[in-house]
Each structure stands twice: as structure tokens, then as C-alpha cells.
Amino acid sequence: MSNSDRAQLVILDRDGVLNEDSDAFIKTPDEWIPVPGSLQAVSRLNQAGYRVVVATNQSGVARGFLDLDMLAQIHEKMRQSLLECGGHVDGIFFCPHGPEDGCRCRKPRPGLFEEIAARYDVDLKGVVAIGDSLRDLQAAVTAGASPVLVRTGKGERTLANPALDAAIPVYADLAAAVDALLAS
């Protein structure tokens, strides 16, 4: 991907952006329930020529709530659900570690974003990264991407956080964020 193509990449958090979030973790494919309009929003990005990738913390693996096989099954349900709406993700990047593991890939650290930049040979400057938590936004900023907050998932709680940069754009959900991105 050349530098002129870099804005054609969008990075999405998973839980709370693409699917409903749960404080009890998403542990099975049955628990993976799309946020209304999110799958269609990804399809619209694809149709507009955007590559869409997912960057997600999945500490439920480290905590023993699910294993990598079950995570793969959840992601397969996500991929199939997207296909049924005419969309797809080009990659899924995840951190299976817990908060105490000190890894570089767990957001708010930028490791997942760095992995995406390396995989697609792109500078993340100007790349939109959509999340629902402060750590999603912090990882995007650290990696040089352009953070966007959605109110779904943990978004309302994030809006109340005094550490939130007031300059970060906020949208009701992924569909509204995609509307704004495609209109710009």
C-alpha cells in the first residue's frame, strides 16, 4: 500500500463497535451480537474502497474464559455475518493477554497498530481508528492514527472520562461514523 493509499484503511475495535459489548466478555459465537447497522457500515466502507481491519483486546483468553479455538469460532461468525451483508474485514489483530501481562499489544499500548502498519506497509498518519474505550483512542493516538469515538459499548462511559481529548470526533455508532467518513 503506497502512502497515497493510507487513508483507505480503517481500524475498528471489535467489542462495543462491531458487536454488543459485555462486561462478562464475549465467550462464544452465540454471544457475538452485531451492533445494529455495524455490519452494513463495514460493507459500505468496503464498497468505497476501504480496507477494514479489526484491532481488539481479548483478555478473556488470558483469564481462561475462552481459548484460541473459541476466539477463532467467534471471528468466523463475525466474518460470515459480514459476508451476508456484502462486507468483509481484511484482517483481525488481537491481544490475548491480560492487563497484568505487560505486553506491547494490549491497548492502550500501540503494538496492534504497529503490527497493522507493518502488515500493510503503511504509515498510520491519517488512518481512522474507531473505538468505544479510552484505551482504543490512546492506542490510536500513540500509533499516529486518527481516533474516533462511538457511543456504543463503553462509549458513554468514555465520554464521561476527564482524560478524553475533547477534539476527538464522537458519533452515535459505527454507522454514523462511517456516514461522516464517506461524506468527507
TORPA-4810 file (N, C-alpha, C, O; in nm, 3 decimals):
<nodes>
NODE_1_0.086_-0.118_0.000_0.000_0.000_0.000_0.090_0.123_0.000_0.175_0.136_0.087_M
NODE_2_0.073_0.210_-0.094_0.154_0.331_-0.101_0.101_0.435_-0.005_-0.010_0.422_0.047_S
NODE_3_0.180_0.539_0.020_0.136_0.646_0.110_0.008_0.711_0.061_-0.073_0.756_0.143_N
NODE_4_-0.013_0.718_-0.070_-0.135_0.780_-0.121_-0.259_0.695_-0.088_-0.371_0.745_-0.092_S
NODE_5_-0.237_0.567_-0.055_-0.348_0.477_-0.022_-0.376_0.470_0.128_-0.474_0.407_0.169_D
NODE_6_-0.292_0.535_0.210_-0.300_0.511_0.354_-0.435_0.549_0.414_-0.479_0.486_0.510_R
NODE_7_-0.501_0.651_0.361_-0.630_0.690_0.416_-0.738_0.588_0.379_-0.851_0.598_0.427_A
NODE_8_-0.705_0.491_0.295_-0.802_0.390_0.253_-0.805_0.272_0.348_-0.860_0.166_0.315_Q
NODE_9_-0.748_0.288_0.466_-0.750_0.186_0.569_-0.829_0.241_0.688_-0.813_0.357_0.725_L
NODE_10_-0.915_0.157_0.747_-0.987_0.194_0.868_-0.964_0.082_0.969_-0.975_-0.036_0.936_V
NODE_11_-0.932_0.122_1.093_-0.910_0.027_1.201_-1.028_0.035_1.297_-1.064_0.143_1.343_I
NODE_12_-1.087_-0.081_1.327_-1.203_-0.087_1.416_-1.171_-0.170_1.539_-1.106_-0.274_1.530_L
NODE_13_-1.216_-0.123_1.654_-1.222_-0.209_1.771_-1.337_-0.307_1.745_-1.424_-0.280_1.662_D
NODE_14_-1.339_-0.420_1.815_-1.446_-0.517_1.793_-1.561_-0.497_1.892_-1.667_-0.448_1.854_R
NODE_15_-1.539_-0.535_2.017_-1.646_-0.532_2.117_-1.686_-0.389_2.149_-1.604_-0.308_2.192_D
NODE_16_-1.814_-0.359_2.128_-1.865_-0.225_2.153_-1.872_-0.140_2.027_-1.937_-0.035_2.027_G
NODE_17_-1.805_-0.183_1.921_-1.807_-0.110_1.794_-1.878_-0.194_1.689_-1.979_-0.152_1.633_V
NODE_18_-1.826_-0.313_1.662_-1.890_-0.404_1.566_-2.002_-0.484_1.632_-2.107_-0.506_1.572_L
NODE_19_-1.978_-0.527_1.754_-2.076_-0.610_1.824_-2.103_-0.553_1.962_-2.025_-0.474_2.015_N
NODE_20_-2.215_-0.597_2.020_-2.251_-0.556_2.155_-2.141_-0.600_2.250_-2.086_-0.710_2.236_E
NODE_21_-2.109_-0.516_2.346_-2.006_-0.548_2.444_-2.070_-0.616_2.563_-2.192_-0.611_2.581_D
NODE_22_-1.989_-0.680_2.644_-2.036_-0.743_2.767_-1.925_-0.735_2.871_-1.811_-0.772_2.844_S
NODE_23_-1.959_-0.689_2.990_-1.860_-0.688_3.099_-1.823_-0.830_3.139_-1.722_-0.851_3.207_D
NODE_24_-1.904_-0.928_3.099_-1.876_-1.069_3.127_-1.798_-1.134_3.011_-1.778_-1.255_3.011_A
NODE_25_-1.754_-1.055_2.913_-1.677_-1.100_2.798_-1.765_-1.172_2.695_-1.867_-1.232_2.729_F
NODE_26_-1.722_-1.166_2.571_-1.785_-1.241_2.462_-1.709_-1.373_2.456_-1.593_-1.377_2.414_I
NODE_27_-1.774_-1.482_2.498_-1.705_-1.610_2.516_-1.742_-1.716_2.413_-1.673_-1.817_2.400_K
NODE_28_-1.853_-1.694_2.340_-1.899_-1.793_2.243_-1.954_-1.720_2.120_-1.987_-1.602_2.128_T
NODE_29_-1.964_-1.788_2.008_-2.025_-1.725_1.890_-2.168_-1.676_1.917_-2.209_-1.574_1.862_P
NODE_30_-2.244_-1.747_2.000_-2.381_-1.705_2.030_-2.385_-1.571_2.102_-2.482_-1.497_2.090_D
NODE_31_-2.280_-1.539_2.176_-2.273_-1.412_2.249_-2.228_-1.296_2.161_-2.237_-1.180_2.201_E
NODE_32_-2.180_-1.327_2.041_-2.137_-1.223_1.947_-2.261_-1.174_1.872_-2.311_-1.242_1.782_W
NODE_33_-2.309_-1.055_1.910_-2.431_-0.998_1.852_-2.395_-0.863_1.791_-2.349_-0.774_1.863_I
NODE_34_-2.413_-0.845_1.660_-2.374_-0.719_1.597_-2.451_-0.599_1.651_-2.570_-0.608_1.680_P
NODE_35_-2.382_-0.487_1.663_-2.448_-0.360_1.690_-2.533_-0.329_1.567_-2.482_-0.340_1.455_V
NODE_36_-2.660_-0.291_1.583_-2.743_-0.261_1.465_-2.674_-0.162_1.369_-2.628_-0.055_1.410_P
NODE_37_-2.667_-0.201_1.243_-2.609_-0.116_1.139_-2.459_-0.130_1.122_-2.403_-0.078_1.025_G
NODE_38_-2.391_-0.200_1.214_-2.244_-0.206_1.206_-2.196_-0.289_1.087_-2.099_-0.251_1.021_S
NODE_39_-2.260_-0.400_1.061_-2.216_-0.485_0.950_-2.236_-0.414_0.817_-2.152_-0.422_0.728_L
NODE_40_-2.347_-0.346_0.804_-2.375_-0.270_0.682_-2.275_-0.155_0.667_-2.238_-0.119_0.555_Q
NODE_41_-2.232_-0.098_0.779_-2.133_0.011_0.774_-2.000_-0.040_0.720_-1.936_0.027_0.640_A
NODE_42_-1.960_-0.159_0.763_-1.836_-0.218_0.710_-1.850_-0.244_0.561_-1.758_-0.218_0.484_V
NODE_43_-1.966_-0.295_0.520_-1.990_-0.319_0.378_-1.978_-0.190_0.297_-1.922_-0.190_0.187_S
NODE_44_-2.032_-0.080_0.351_-2.022_0.048_0.280_-1.877_0.094_0.269_-1.837_0.150_0.167_R
NODE_45_-1.798_0.071_0.373_-1.655_0.104_0.366_-1.588_0.021_0.257_-1.511_0.074_0.176_L
NODE_46_-1.616_-0.109_0.256_-1.559_-0.196_0.152_-1.597_-0.147_0.013_-1.511_-0.140_-0.075_N
NODE_47_-1.724_-0.114_-0.008_-1.770_-0.069_-0.139_-1.705_0.062_-0.180_-1.690_0.090_-0.299_Q
NODE_48_-1.665_0.143_-0.082_-1.599_0.271_-0.110_-1.448_0.253_-0.128_-1.376_0.351_-0.148_A
NODE_49_-1.400_0.129_-0.121_-1.259_0.103_-0.146_-1.171_0.099_-0.022_-1.048_0.094_-0.035_G
NODE_50_-1.229_0.101_0.096_-1.150_0.096_0.219_-1.115_-0.046_0.258_-1.197_-0.138_0.243_Y
NODE_51_-0.994_-0.064_0.307_-0.957_-0.186_0.377_-1.002_-0.167_0.520_-0.980_-0.061_0.579_R
NODE_52_-1.062_-0.268_0.577_-1.109_-0.260_0.715_-1.040_-0.371_0.794_-1.043_-0.488_0.756_V
NODE_53_-0.977_-0.331_0.905_-0.914_-0.429_0.992_-0.965_-0.407_1.135_-1.007_-0.298_1.173_V
NODE_54_-0.960_-0.514_1.211_-1.005_-0.512_1.350_-0.882_-0.523_1.440_-0.795_-0.606_1.416_V
NODE_55_-0.877_-0.439_1.543_-0.772_-0.445_1.646_-0.844_-0.456_1.780_-0.912_-0.362_1.821_A
NODE_56_-0.829_-0.569_1.848_-0.911_-0.595_1.966_-0.833_-0.661_2.079_-0.758_-0.756_2.058_T
NODE_57_-0.852_-0.609_2.200_-0.802_-0.675_2.320_-0.896_-0.792_2.349_-1.018_-0.775_2.349_N
NODE_58_-0.840_-0.908_2.373_-0.920_-1.025_2.408_-0.862_-1.094_2.531_-0.818_-1.209_2.526_Q
NODE_59_-0.863_-1.020_2.641_-0.804_-1.073_2.765_-0.884_-1.190_2.823_-0.838_-1.258_2.914_S
NODE_60_-1.003_-1.214_2.770_-1.080_-1.331_2.812_-1.002_-1.460_2.788_-1.023_-1.559_2.857_G
NODE_61_-0.911_-1.458_2.691_-0.825_-1.575_2.665_-0.731_-1.595_2.783_-0.723_-1.705_2.838_V
NODE_62_-0.660_-1.490_2.823_-0.566_-1.500_2.936_-0.639_-1.533_3.066_-0.584_-1.600_3.153_A
NODE_63_-0.762_-1.486_3.078_-0.839_-1.509_3.201_-0.905_-1.647_3.203_-0.966_-1.684_3.304_R
NODE_64_-0.893_-1.723_3.093_-0.948_-1.858_3.090_-1.095_-1.866_3.056_-1.156_-1.972_3.072_G
NODE_65_-1.155_-1.756_3.009_-1.298_-1.757_2.974_-1.323_-1.822_2.838_-1.432_-1.871_2.811_F
NODE_66_-1.221_-1.822_2.753_-1.230_-1.887_2.622_-1.089_-1.919_2.577_-0.992_-1.860_2.625_L
NODE_67_-1.078_-2.012_2.482_-0.946_-2.045_2.428_-0.936_-1.990_2.285_-1.032_-1.934_2.232_D
NODE_68_-0.819_-2.007_2.226_-0.797_-1.951_2.092_-0.889_-2.013_1.987_-0.928_-1.946_1.892_L
NODE_69_-0.923_-2.140_2.004_-1.016_-2.205_1.911_-1.154_-2.138_1.918_-1.216_-2.112_1.814_D
NODE_70_-1.202_-2.110_2.039_-1.333_-2.045_2.053_-1.327_-1.903_1.998_-1.421_-1.857_1.935_M
NODE_71_-1.215_-1.833_2.022_-1.199_-1.699_1.966_-1.206_-1.705_1.813_-1.269_-1.620_1.750_L
NODE_72_-1.142_-1.806_1.755_-1.146_-1.823_1.609_-1.290_-1.850_1.562_-1.330_-1.802_1.456_A
NODE_73_-1.367_-1.925_1.640_-1.507_-1.950_1.604_-1.590_-1.822_1.610_-1.676_-1.799_1.525_Q
NODE_74_-1.563_-1.738_1.710_-1.632_-1.609_1.721_-1.598_-1.523_1.599_-1.687_-1.462_1.540_I
NODE_75_-1.471_-1.520_1.563_-1.430_-1.439_1.448_-1.486_-1.495_1.318_-1.514_-1.420_1.225_H
NODE_76_-1.502_-1.626_1.311_-1.563_-1.684_1.192_-1.710_-1.643_1.182_-1.758_-1.614_1.073_E
NODE_77_-1.780_-1.639_1.295_-1.919_-1.590_1.293_-1.922_-1.445_1.246_-2.008_-1.407_1.167_K
NODE_78_-1.829_-1.364_1.296_-1.823_-1.224_1.255_-1.800_-1.214_1.103_-1.868_-1.139_1.034_M
NODE_79_-1.704_-1.292_1.053_-1.675_-1.289_0.908_-1.797_-1.333_0.826_-1.830_-1.271_0.725_R
NODE_80_-1.863_-1.440_0.869_-1.982_-1.489_0.796_-2.095_-1.387_0.801_-2.164_-1.366_0.701_Q
NODE_81_-2.114_-1.324_0.916_-2.219_-1.222_0.929_-2.190_-1.104_0.838_-2.281_-1.048_0.776_S
NODE_82_-2.063_-1.066_0.829_-2.025_-0.958_0.738_-2.049_-0.998_0.592_-2.101_-0.918_0.514_L
NODE_83_-2.011_-1.119_0.557_-2.032_-1.166_0.418_-2.180_-1.160_0.380_-2.213_-1.124_0.267_L
NODE_84_-2.267_-1.196_0.473_-2.411_-1.193_0.446_-2.461_-1.052_0.418_-2.566_-1.034_0.356_E
NODE_85_-2.386_-0.952_0.464_-2.421_-0.811_0.439_-2.337_-0.750_0.327_-2.342_-0.630_0.303_C
NODE_86_-2.259_-0.834_0.259_-2.177_-0.785_0.150_-2.047_-0.720_0.193_-1.987_-0.645_0.117_G
NODE_87_-2.004_-0.748_0.316_-1.882_-0.686_0.366_-1.779_-0.788_0.409_-1.804_-0.909_0.407_G
NODE_88_-1.663_-0.739_0.448_-1.556_-0.825_0.498_-1.454_-0.740_0.573_-1.446_-0.618_0.555_H
NODE_89_-1.375_-0.806_0.657_-1.259_-0.741_0.717_-1.135_-0.804_0.653_-1.133_-0.923_0.624_V
NODE_90_-1.035_-0.722_0.632_-0.912_-0.769_0.569_-0.818_-0.836_0.668_-0.730_-0.912_0.629_D
NODE_91_-0.837_-0.808_0.796_-0.752_-0.869_0.897_-0.811_-0.850_1.036_-0.883_-0.754_1.062_G
NODE_92_-0.778_-0.944_1.124_-0.817_-0.934_1.265_-0.689_-0.947_1.346_-0.621_-1.049_1.341_I
NODE_93_-0.658_-0.844_1.421_-0.539_-0.839_1.504_-0.588_-0.837_1.648_-0.669_-0.751_1.685_F
NODE_94_-0.540_-0.930_1.731_-0.591_-0.936_1.868_-0.478_-0.958_1.968_-0.375_-1.017_1.938_F
NODE_95_-0.503_-0.907_2.087_-0.414_-0.928_2.201_-0.483_-1.026_2.294_-0.590_-0.994_2.347_C
NODE_96_-0.424_-1.145_2.317_-0.486_-1.244_2.406_-0.441_-1.230_2.551_-0.479_-1.311_2.636_P
NODE_97_-0.361_-1.129_2.580_-0.300_-1.115_2.712_-0.390_-1.044_2.811_-0.485_-0.976_2.773_H
NODE_98_-0.360_-1.060_2.939_-0.432_-0.993_3.045_-0.369_-0.859_3.078_-0.258_-0.830_3.033_G
NODE_99_-0.439_-0.777_3.154_-0.390_-0.643_3.188_-0.256_-0.643_3.261_-0.179_-0.547_3.249_P
NODE_100_-0.226_-0.749_3.336_-0.102_-0.754_3.414_0.016_-0.813_3.336_0.127_-0.818_3.388_E
NODE_101_-0.007_-0.858_3.215_0.099_-0.927_3.140_0.208_-0.835_3.088_0.318_-0.881_3.055_D
NODE_102_0.181_-0.705_3.080_0.283_-0.610_3.036_0.323_-0.621_2.890_0.432_-0.579_2.852_G
NODE_103_0.237_-0.678_2.808_0.268_-0.692_2.666_0.257_-0.558_2.593_0.198_-0.463_2.645_C
NODE_104_0.314_-0.551_2.476_0.308_-0.429_2.395_0.181_-0.424_2.310_0.143_-0.318_2.261_R
NODE_105_0.115_-0.539_2.292_-0.001_-0.543_2.202_-0.132_-0.505_2.269_-0.230_-0.478_2.200_C
NODE_106_-0.137_-0.501_2.401_-0.263_-0.469_2.468_-0.286_-0.319_2.467_-0.206_-0.242_2.520_R
NODE_107_-0.398_-0.278_2.406_-0.433_-0.137_2.407_-0.452_-0.093_2.552_-0.517_-0.165_2.627_K
NODE_108_-0.399_0.020_2.595_-0.366_0.140_2.519_-0.226_0.142_2.456_-0.191_0.241_2.391_P
NODE_109_-0.147_0.037_2.474_-0.018_0.034_2.405_-0.042_0.017_2.255_-0.146_-0.035_2.215_R
NODE_110_0.052_0.060_2.172_0.029_0.065_2.028_0.067_-0.060_1.949_0.066_-0.056_1.826_P
NODE_111_0.099_-0.171_2.016_0.151_-0.288_1.944_0.063_-0.340_1.833_0.113_-0.373_1.726_G
NODE_112_-0.069_-0.350_1.855_-0.158_-0.399_1.749_-0.154_-0.305_1.629_-0.155_-0.350_1.514_L
NODE_113_-0.150_-0.175_1.656_-0.146_-0.077_1.548_-0.014_-0.086_1.472_-0.011_-0.073_1.349_F
NODE_114_0.094_-0.108_1.544_0.225_-0.124_1.479_0.226_-0.249_1.392_0.284_-0.249_1.283_E
NODE_115_0.162_-0.355_1.439_0.152_-0.478_1.360_0.071_-0.454_1.232_0.108_-0.503_1.125_E
NODE_116_-0.036_-0.379_1.243_-0.117_-0.345_1.126_-0.035_-0.262_1.028_-0.036_-0.289_0.907_I
NODE_117_0.037_-0.162_1.079_0.120_-0.077_0.993_0.225_-0.160_0.920_0.249_-0.140_0.802_A
NODE_118_0.286_-0.254_0.990_0.388_-0.339_0.929_0.326_-0.433_0.825_0.380_-0.449_0.716_A
NODE_119_0.213_-0.495_0.860_0.150_-0.591_0.769_0.108_-0.525_0.638_0.123_-0.584_0.531_R
NODE_120_0.057_-0.403_0.647_0.008_-0.335_0.527_0.106_-0.232_0.473_0.075_-0.159_0.379_Y
NODE_121_0.226_-0.225_0.533_0.332_-0.135_0.489_0.278_0.007_0.472_0.287_0.067_0.364_D
NODE_122_0.222_0.059_0.581_0.157_0.189_0.576_0.192_0.271_0.700_0.210_0.218_0.809_V
NODE_123_0.203_0.400_0.680_0.213_0.496_0.788_0.070_0.521_0.835_-0.018_0.547_0.753_D
NODE_124_0.045_0.514_0.965_-0.092_0.526_1.014_-0.140_0.671_1.026_-0.254_0.694_1.065_L
NODE_125_-0.056_0.766_0.993_-0.098_0.907_0.999_-0.218_0.926_0.906_-0.211_0.897_0.786_K
NODE_126_-0.327_0.975_0.963_-0.448_0.997_0.884_-0.541_0.877_0.877_-0.653_0.889_0.828_G
NODE_127_-0.497_0.762_0.925_-0.583_0.643_0.924_-0.682_0.654_1.039_-0.643_0.675_1.154_V
NODE_128_-0.809_0.639_1.008_-0.914_0.648_1.108_-0.918_0.519_1.189_-0.917_0.409_1.134_V
NODE_129_-0.922_0.535_1.322_-0.933_0.421_1.414_-1.053_0.447_1.504_-1.056_0.543_1.581_A
NODE_130_-1.153_0.359_1.494_-1.280_0.379_1.563_-1.290_0.284_1.682_-1.275_0.163_1.669_I
NODE_131_-1.314_0.343_1.799_-1.325_0.264_1.920_-1.429_0.318_2.014_-1.488_0.424_1.991_G
NODE_132_-1.453_0.243_2.123_-1.552_0.284_2.222_-1.490_0.308_2.360_-1.560_0.350_2.452_D
NODE_133_-1.361_0.282_2.375_-1.298_0.300_2.506_-1.179_0.394_2.496_-1.121_0.413_2.389_S
NODE_134_-1.143_0.451_2.610_-1.030_0.542_2.614_-0.903_0.472_2.567_-0.822_0.533_2.498_L
NODE_135_-0.886_0.345_2.603_-0.763_0.275_2.562_-0.756_0.256_2.410_-0.647_0.256_2.354_R
NODE_136_-0.871_0.240_2.344_-0.873_0.233_2.196_-0.817_0.363_2.138_-0.733_0.363_2.048_D
NODE_137_-0.867_0.474_2.192_-0.830_0.606_2.142_-0.684_0.637_2.173_-0.613_0.694_2.090_L
NODE_138_-0.639_0.599_2.292_-0.499_0.623_2.331_-0.404_0.545_2.242_-0.300_0.597_2.201_Q
NODE_139_-0.437_0.421_2.212_-0.352_0.340_2.124_-0.344_0.403_1.986_-0.237_0.408_1.925_A
NODE_140_-0.458_0.451_1.936_-0.459_0.516_1.804_-0.369_0.639_1.803_-0.289_0.657_1.712_A
NODE_141_-0.383_0.724_1.905_-0.302_0.846_1.912_-0.153_0.811_1.919_-0.073_0.871_1.847_V
NODE_142_-0.117_0.717_2.004_0.024_0.677_2.019_0.081_0.626_1.887_0.197_0.649_1.856_T
NODE_143_-0.002_0.555_1.810_0.042_0.499_1.682_0.037_0.600_1.567_0.081_0.571_1.456_A
NODE_144_-0.017_0.720_1.594_-0.024_0.822_1.490_-0.151_0.820_1.408_-0.164_0.896_1.312_G
NODE_145_-0.246_0.733_1.445_-0.373_0.726_1.372_-0.467_0.836_1.422_-0.437_0.907_1.518_A
NODE_146_-0.581_0.849_1.355_-0.682_0.950_1.390_-0.797_0.882_1.463_-0.878_0.813_1.401_S
NODE_147_-0.806_0.902_1.596_-0.909_0.833_1.674_-1.048_0.891_1.655_-1.066_1.012_1.636_P
NODE_148_-1.147_0.802_1.660_-1.289_0.839_1.655_-1.358_0.757_1.763_-1.333_0.637_1.776_V
NODE_149_-1.445_0.821_1.840_-1.519_0.754_1.946_-1.663_0.730_1.904_-1.727_0.818_1.846_L
NODE_150_-1.713_0.610_1.933_-1.856_0.582_1.916_-1.919_0.566_2.054_-1.852_0.524_2.149_V
NODE_151_-2.048_0.600_2.064_-2.119_0.597_2.192_-2.166_0.457_2.230_-2.209_0.436_2.344_R
NODE_152_-2.158_0.361_2.139_-2.199_0.225_2.169_-2.096_0.160_2.262_-1.989_0.216_2.285_T
NODE_153_-2.129_0.043_2.313_-2.035_-0.027_2.402_-2.003_0.057_2.525_-2.094_0.097_2.598_G
NODE_154_-1.875_0.084_2.547_-1.830_0.164_2.660_-1.822_0.313_2.625_-1.770_0.392_2.704_K
NODE_155_-1.873_0.351_2.510_-1.860_0.488_2.461_-1.916_0.595_2.553_-1.853_0.699_2.572_G
NODE_156_-2.033_0.570_2.611_-2.091_0.671_2.701_-2.004_0.689_2.825_-1.985_0.802_2.872_E
NODE_157_-1.951_0.579_2.879_-1.860_0.588_2.994_-1.733_0.663_2.955_-1.680_0.742_3.033_R
NODE_158_-1.685_0.637_2.835_-1.563_0.703_2.788_-1.586_0.854_2.774_-1.497_0.933_2.806_T
NODE_159_-1.704_0.892_2.727_-1.736_1.034_2.714_-1.729_1.108_2.848_-1.696_1.226_2.853_L
NODE_160_-1.759_1.038_2.956_-1.758_1.098_3.089_-1.618_1.104_3.150_-1.599_1.163_3.257_A
NODE_161_-1.520_1.043_3.085_-1.383_1.038_3.138_-1.314_1.172_3.115_-1.304_1.217_3.001_N
NODE_162_-1.265_1.237_3.221_-1.198_1.366_3.204_-1.069_1.358_3.122_-1.021_1.460_3.072_P
NODE_163_-1.014_1.238_3.106_-0.892_1.223_3.026_-0.920_1.223_2.875_-0.827_1.228_2.795_A
NODE_164_-1.048_1.219_2.837_-1.083_1.218_2.694_-1.049_1.352_2.631_-1.087_1.457_2.682_L
NODE_165_-0.978_1.347_2.520_-0.945_1.468_2.443_-1.073_1.517_2.375_-1.134_1.445_2.295_D
NODE_166_-1.114_1.638_2.407_-1.239_1.694_2.355_-1.236_1.713_2.203_-1.341_1.731_2.141_A
NODE_167_-1.118_1.707_2.142_-1.108_1.726_1.997_-1.139_1.597_1.920_-1.153_1.601_1.797_A
NODE_168_-1.150_1.484_1.989_-1.178_1.357_1.921_-1.323_1.355_1.875_-1.413_1.379_1.956_I
NODE_169_-1.347_1.328_1.747_-1.485_1.322_1.698_-1.564_1.210_1.766_-1.510_1.103_1.794_P
NODE_170_-1.692_1.236_1.793_-1.780_1.139_1.859_-1.904_1.118_1.772_-1.964_1.214_1.724_V
NODE_171_-1.942_0.991_1.754_-2.059_0.956_1.675_-2.145_0.857_1.753_-2.096_0.788_1.843_Y
NODE_172_-2.271_0.850_1.719_-2.365_0.762_1.789_-2.322_0.616_1.780_-2.332_0.542_1.878_A
NODE_173_-2.273_0.575_1.663_-2.236_0.435_1.641_-2.148_0.426_1.517_-2.117_0.527_1.454_D
NODE_174_-2.109_0.304_1.484_-2.021_0.284_1.368_-2.087_0.334_1.240_-2.020_0.395_1.156_L
NODE_175_-2.215_0.310_1.223_-2.284_0.354_1.101_-2.275_0.506_1.086_-2.250_0.555_0.975_A
NODE_176_-2.294_0.581_1.194_-2.286_0.727_1.188_-2.142_0.773_1.160_-2.121_0.868_1.085_A
NODE_177_-2.044_0.705_1.220_-1.904_0.739_1.195_-1.868_0.715_1.049_-1.798_0.795_0.987_A
NODE_178_-1.917_0.604_0.994_-1.889_0.572_0.853_-1.960_0.673_0.761_-1.903_0.715_0.660_V
NODE_179_-2.082_0.713_0.796_-2.151_0.817_0.719_-2.065_0.941_0.708_-2.047_0.997_0.600_D
NODE_180_-2.010_0.984_0.822_-1.927_1.105_0.826_-1.799_1.086_0.747_-1.757_1.176_0.674_A
NODE_181_-1.736_0.971_0.760_-1.612_0.945_0.688_-1.635_0.943_0.536_-1.555_0.999_0.461_L
NODE_182_-1.741_0.881_0.493_-1.768_0.872_0.349_-1.816_1.006_0.291_-1.805_1.028_0.170_L
NODE_183_-1.868_1.092_0.376_-1.914_1.223_0.329_-1.799_1.324_0.320_-1.813_1.429_0.258_A
NODE_184_-1.686_1.291_0.384_-1.574_1.387_0.387_-1.489_1.380_0.262_-1.392_1.455_0.250_S
</nodes>
